[in-house]
């Protein structure tokens, strides 16, 4: 059975489970409504027992749901037998239906919750795999942090083998959290987009820029020894650019933290370590 067929089967069984549960509850409600009024409290208590069992199952307390349903059936049976032999009260025919109704409700809800959990697991796995496959930031149109690390490892190997000059530069928005508080979500996203556009216009064709988080941080793999010159050009371009022209003539000051480090052969091809070493430079950047 292929994965799509298996998923469709799980959805079908999940739907059948909730249908069985609803049919059981409806049956209990009809029994309560159509039988004599003297039994209404008894039947209401049984319905409440079914609801309590379903609630526990919905909270993933399977054993609790089983115990409640079992206890309801046992107590109901003992009560009817006691009333029969102690007072001679006849056992009504609907009393024989209630154990079936309770078991059907229990089985239906258990099936629904069980298969629902499987669907959650499948969706979680799909989301993880989608996240693993996604290498583009849709807001900025740039490749993301995962792609940067993958590309960095390749360029480090190339530099180690051929002696190509390269390095990694990282850019962060100062006070990003404060900016999020004073700007709307759309405005902050526009700021991220504008920042990425400005940086892309400044770097050389062979350099590569990446969007590495949701706070506007950027990473640049550059191929030269003039990182300080590149840093100066980026800061100057940001200072000249109106990063949010829709603020109704209000001026938004954008401060950047820019750090970089040149690749050295001693680093080997460990891209994660290289990124970590560059991030440490933020502690000394003022």
Secondary structure, DSSP 4 states (H G I P E B T S, - for coil): --HHHHHHHHHHHHHHHHHHHHHHHHHHHHHHHHS-GGGHHHHHHHHHHHHHHHHHHHTT-HHHHHHHHHHHHHHHHHHHHHHHHHH-PPPPTTHHHHHHHHHHHHHHHHHHHHHHHHHHHHHHHHHHHHHHH--B-TTT--B-HHHHHHHHHHHHHHHHHH----EEEEEEETTHHHHHHHS-HHHHHHHHHHHHHHHHHHS-TT-EEEE-STTS-EEEEE-SS-HHHHHHHHHHHHHHS-TTTTSTTPPPP--EEEEEEE--GGGTT-HHHHHHHHHHGGGT--
